[in-house]
Amino acid sequence: MNLEDFNRFINKFEWTFAKTFVTAPHEYIIRWKLPEEEHEAFKQAVEFINQNGKPEWFWKKQYIYLRLDGYKYWAMTLDESGELNIINRTKYESGNNHNPEPAVLPA
């Protein structure tokens, strides 16, 4: 997946606001709630985040975050399988101490 494919994928679906985590507002999409024909693209989007993002800490856990077009994306698991099956995103502002400048993606 390249940057164009990633943008197409993330803009294709309706994101769900995480109502249960109001101290860290964000939205998410879950792989198993997508049409089955989109599951492979979901996995490729997770790979794109992990290959082009940078590690950061959130509380006591480290995630790979990709900053792109005013959003910060990261993947995580919702079950015991260890498979990354959720993609989260939150808005960020450059200059904010908790949200440093975006990573530059390779061409």
CYANA upper distance limits for C-alpha pairs under 8 A (distance plus 0.5 A):
  1 MET  CA      5 ASP  CA      6.20
  1 MET  CA      6 PHE  CA      6.95
  1 MET  CA     44 GLN  CA      6.47
  1 MET  CA     45 ALA  CA      7.39
  1 MET  CA     48 PHE  CA      7.00
  2 ASN  CA      6 PHE  CA      6.65
  2 ASN  CA     48 PHE  CA      7.94
  3 LEU  CA      7 ASN  CA      6.65
  4 GLU  CA      8 ARG  CA      6.69
  5 ASP  CA      9 PHE  CA      6.59
  6 PHE  CA     10 ILE  CA      6.68
  6 PHE  CA     45 ALA  CA      6.47
  6 PHE  CA     48 PHE  CA      7.91
  7 ASN  CA     11 ASN  CA      6.63
  8 ARG  CA     12 LYS  CA      6.62
  9 PHE  CA     13 PHE  CA      7.94
  9 PHE  CA     41 ALA  CA      7.89
  9 PHE  CA     42 PHE  CA      8.32
  9 PHE  CA     45 ALA  CA      7.99
 13 PHE  CA     29 ILE  CA      8.38
 14 GLU  CA     29 ILE  CA      8.23
 15 TRP  CA     27 GLU  CA      6.22
 15 TRP  CA     28 TYR  CA      5.92
 15 TRP  CA     29 ILE  CA      6.12
 16 THR  CA     27 GLU  CA      5.63
 16 THR  CA     28 TYR  CA      5.79
 16 THR  CA     29 ILE  CA      7.00
 17 PHE  CA     25 PRO  CA      8.17
 17 PHE  CA     26 HIS  CA      6.55
 17 PHE  CA     27 GLU  CA      4.78
 17 PHE  CA     28 TYR  CA      7.11
 18 ALA  CA     22 VAL  CA      7.83
 18 ALA  CA     25 PRO  CA      7.20
 18 ALA  CA     26 HIS  CA      6.29
 18 ALA  CA     27 GLU  CA      5.99
 18 ALA  CA     28 TYR  CA      7.50
 19 LYS  CA     25 PRO  CA      8.40
 21 PHE  CA     25 PRO  CA      6.82
 21 PHE  CA     26 HIS  CA      8.46
 25 PRO  CA     90 THR  CA      7.21
 26 HIS  CA     88 ASN  CA      7.19
 26 HIS  CA     89 ARG  CA      6.11
 26 HIS  CA     90 THR  CA      5.02
 26 HIS  CA     91 LYS  CA      8.05
 27 GLU  CA     88 ASN  CA      6.11
 27 GLU  CA     89 ARG  CA      5.88
 27 GLU  CA     90 THR  CA      6.88
 28 TYR  CA     86 ILE  CA      7.21
 28 TYR  CA     87 ILE  CA      6.02
 28 TYR  CA     88 ASN  CA      4.76
 28 TYR  CA     89 ARG  CA      6.74
 29 ILE  CA     33 LYS  CA      8.18
 29 ILE  CA     86 ILE  CA      6.28
 29 ILE  CA     87 ILE  CA      5.98
 29 ILE  CA     88 ASN  CA      7.17
 30 ILE  CA     34 LEU  CA      7.37
 30 ILE  CA     85 ASN  CA      6.47
 30 ILE  CA     86 ILE  CA      5.02
 30 ILE  CA     87 ILE  CA      7.10
 31 ARG  CA     39 HIS  CA      6.62
 31 ARG  CA     42 PHE  CA      6.96
 31 ARG  CA     85 ASN  CA      5.83
 31 ARG  CA     86 ILE  CA      6.62
 32 TRP  CA     36 GLU  CA      8.01
 32 TRP  CA     39 HIS  CA      8.05
 32 TRP  CA     85 ASN  CA      8.09
 34 LEU  CA     38 GLU  CA      6.83
 34 LEU  CA     39 HIS  CA      7.49
 35 PRO  CA     39 HIS  CA      7.63
 38 GLU  CA     42 PHE  CA      6.67
 39 HIS  CA     43 LYS  CA      6.87
 40 GLU  CA     44 GLN  CA      6.80
 41 ALA  CA     45 ALA  CA      6.59
 42 PHE  CA     46 VAL  CA      6.84
 43 LYS  CA     47 GLU  CA      6.81
 44 GLN  CA     48 PHE  CA      6.61
 45 ALA  CA     49 ILE  CA      6.79
 46 VAL  CA     50 ASN  CA      6.76
 46 VAL  CA     74 TRP  CA      8.38
 46 VAL  CA     75 ALA  CA      6.68
 46 VAL  CA     84 LEU  CA      7.85
 46 VAL  CA     87 ILE  CA      7.69
 47 GLU  CA     51 GLN  CA      6.43
 48 PHE  CA     52 ASN  CA      6.46
 48 PHE  CA     53 GLY  CA      8.47
 49 ILE  CA     53 GLY  CA      5.86
 49 ILE  CA     64 ILE  CA      7.65
 49 ILE  CA     65 TYR  CA      7.36
 49 ILE  CA     66 LEU  CA      6.07
 49 ILE  CA     73 TYR  CA      7.55
 49 ILE  CA     74 TRP  CA      7.14
 49 ILE  CA     75 ALA  CA      8.03
 50 ASN  CA     54 LYS  CA      8.21
 50 ASN  CA     64 ILE  CA      6.31
 50 ASN  CA     65 TYR  CA      8.01
 50 ASN  CA     66 LEU  CA      8.19
 50 ASN  CA     74 TRP  CA      8.47
 52 ASN  CA     66 LEU  CA      6.97
 52 ASN  CA    103 ALA  CA      8.44
 52 ASN  CA    105 LEU  CA      6.63
 52 ASN  CA    106 PRO  CA      8.20
 53 GLY  CA     64 ILE  CA      6.03
 53 GLY  CA     65 TYR  CA      5.39
 53 GLY  CA     66 LEU  CA      4.54
 53 GLY  CA     67 ARG  CA      7.67
 53 GLY  CA    103 ALA  CA      7.33
 54 LYS  CA     64 ILE  CA      5.64
 54 LYS  CA     65 TYR  CA      5.86
 54 LYS  CA     66 LEU  CA      6.97
 54 LYS  CA    103 ALA  CA      7.72
 55 PRO  CA     62 GLN  CA      6.89
 55 PRO  CA     63 TYR  CA      5.99
 55 PRO  CA     64 ILE  CA      4.79
 55 PRO  CA     65 TYR  CA      6.62
 56 GLU  CA     62 GLN  CA      5.93
 56 GLU  CA     63 TYR  CA      6.14
 56 GLU  CA     64 ILE  CA      6.79
 56 GLU  CA     65 TYR  CA      7.27
 57 TRP  CA     61 LYS  CA      6.06
 57 TRP  CA     62 GLN  CA      4.79
 57 TRP  CA     63 TYR  CA      6.82
 58 PHE  CA     62 GLN  CA      6.61
 58 PHE  CA     63 TYR  CA      7.79
 63 TYR  CA     74 TRP  CA      7.28
 63 TYR  CA     75 ALA  CA      8.17
 64 ILE  CA     74 TRP  CA      6.43
 64 ILE  CA     75 ALA  CA      8.01
 65 TYR  CA     72 LYS  CA      6.69
 65 TYR  CA     73 TYR  CA      5.99
 65 TYR  CA     74 TRP  CA      5.39
 66 LEU  CA     72 LYS  CA      5.99
 66 LEU  CA     73 TYR  CA      5.56
 66 LEU  CA     74 TRP  CA      7.00
 66 LEU  CA    102 PRO  CA      8.03
 66 LEU  CA    103 ALA  CA      7.41
 67 ARG  CA     71 TYR  CA      6.17
 67 ARG  CA     72 LYS  CA      4.85
 67 ARG  CA     73 TYR  CA      6.85
 67 ARG  CA    102 PRO  CA      5.30
 67 ARG  CA    103 ALA  CA      6.51
 68 LEU  CA     72 LYS  CA      6.85
 68 LEU  CA     73 TYR  CA      8.32
 68 LEU  CA    102 PRO  CA      7.15
 68 LEU  CA    103 ALA  CA      8.38
 70 GLY  CA     91 LYS  CA      6.24
 70 GLY  CA     92 TYR  CA      6.16
 70 GLY  CA     93 GLU  CA      7.31
 71 TYR  CA     89 ARG  CA      6.68
 71 TYR  CA     90 THR  CA      5.95
 71 TYR  CA     91 LYS  CA      4.91
 71 TYR  CA     92 TYR  CA      6.13
 72 LYS  CA     89 ARG  CA      5.82
 72 LYS  CA     90 THR  CA      5.84
 72 LYS  CA     91 LYS  CA      6.70
 72 LYS  CA     92 TYR  CA      6.95
 73 TYR  CA     87 ILE  CA      7.38
 73 TYR  CA     88 ASN  CA      6.06
 73 TYR  CA     89 ARG  CA      4.87
 73 TYR  CA     90 THR  CA      7.33
 74 TRP  CA     87 ILE  CA      6.27
 74 TRP  CA     88 ASN  CA      5.87
 74 TRP  CA     89 ARG  CA      7.01
 75 ALA  CA     84 LEU  CA      6.51
 75 ALA  CA     85 ASN  CA      7.72
 75 ALA  CA     86 ILE  CA      6.08
 75 ALA  CA     87 ILE  CA      4.92
 75 ALA  CA     88 ASN  CA      6.59
 76 MET  CA     83 GLU  CA      8.34
 76 MET  CA     84 LEU  CA      5.34
 76 MET  CA     85 ASN  CA      6.81
 76 MET  CA     86 ILE  CA      5.93
 76 MET  CA     87 ILE  CA      7.08
 76 MET  CA     88 ASN  CA      8.38
 77 THR  CA     81 SER  CA      8.22
 77 THR  CA     82 GLY  CA      6.44
 77 THR  CA     83 GLU  CA      6.28
 77 THR  CA     84 LEU  CA      4.96
 77 THR  CA     85 ASN  CA      5.70
 77 THR  CA     86 ILE  CA      6.50
 78 LEU  CA     84 LEU  CA      8.21
 78 LEU  CA     85 ASN  CA      7.17
 78 LEU  CA     86 ILE  CA      7.47
 79 ASP  CA     83 GLU  CA      8.37
 92 TYR  CA     96 ASN  CA      8.25
 92 TYR  CA     99 ASN  CA      6.41
 93 GLU  CA     99 ASN  CA      6.98
 94 SER  CA     99 ASN  CA      6.91
 94 SER  CA    100 PRO  CA      6.42
 94 SER  CA    101 GLU  CA      5.70
 94 SER  CA    102 PRO  CA      8.01
 95 GLY  CA     99 ASN  CA      7.55
 95 GLY  CA    100 PRO  CA      6.59
 95 GLY  CA    101 GLU  CA      7.19
 96 ASN  CA    100 PRO  CA      6.69
